[in-house]
């Protein structure tokens, strides 16, 4: 088995850093790390922020942060460091997360030996999603499913784009994925929602209604930061439409987007069903309409019972 990042697998001698055991020497019985802490640390590493990790695990963000800090104090090392608006693993954090994944995989394997999974009790469901579509899961589908299936542990596998979603499914790291359609032919697709992309503009911008798609060519837009997953998704959509707008503002501060539109700095492309406050702004549809079909997808193979249950549940939602 390969060792953790930056480490060589060997029998550990005094003073060697690769293993996590020396960090814990001297801890009392009431200060030992637990599985909850390990799950929180791994989720934070996977999602890049504690807020996103807490949403994926359905826990309060302060509780997750407190558990991570407790583990750092118990180990005597810093696991995460700030980077821009997110966090990244430190060198020690990479080693701890590597060991934590092995420990959690072992626990899951042991649970599979003793848990009745035929009817979904105690099962784990892994669903891949991009940051743009993750709110569809964490804000609507998963809370309802959790109420119906409280014993099922759901884990969101966050992916950087459609290609990573496909890779996670093919590699078996996810059971299902929520993504926009169509998808490659080796996947089965189950549409469950149509989303309309609309243009949010300052009142001073005069346009025909509905807006011709060609009007986006050369239009000043508020766009996600260059190099981000959301930016890649927007650029892919614009490429399909064969238009090239001008990037007036580039930022991942989603809460500031509408403020920049109100200030007249540019217009914004967004989903009609995710618009929260458009006071003082103009929301316009396109002609032809820009629609995205959202669906659950999986490889052409037999699904686990809990995945079949979630698929049937999602199809029943409004």
Buried (B, 14 or more C-beta within 10 A) or exposed (E): EEBBEEBEEEEEEEEEBBBBEBBEEEBEEEEEBEEBBBBBBBBBBBBBBBBBBBBBBEBEBEEBBEBBBBBBEBBEBEBBEEEEEBBEBBEBBBBBBBBBBEBBEEEEEEBEEEBEBEEBBBBBBBBBBBBBBBEBBBEBBBEEBBEEBEEBBBBBBBBBBBEBBBBBBEEEBBBBBBBBBEBEEEBBBBBBBEBBBBBBBBEEBEBEEBBEBEBBBEBBBBBBBEEBBBBBBBBEBBEEBEBEBEBBBBBBEEEEBBEBBBEBBBBBBBBEEEBEEBEEBBEBBBBEEBEBBBBBBBBEEEBBBBBBBBBEBBEEEE
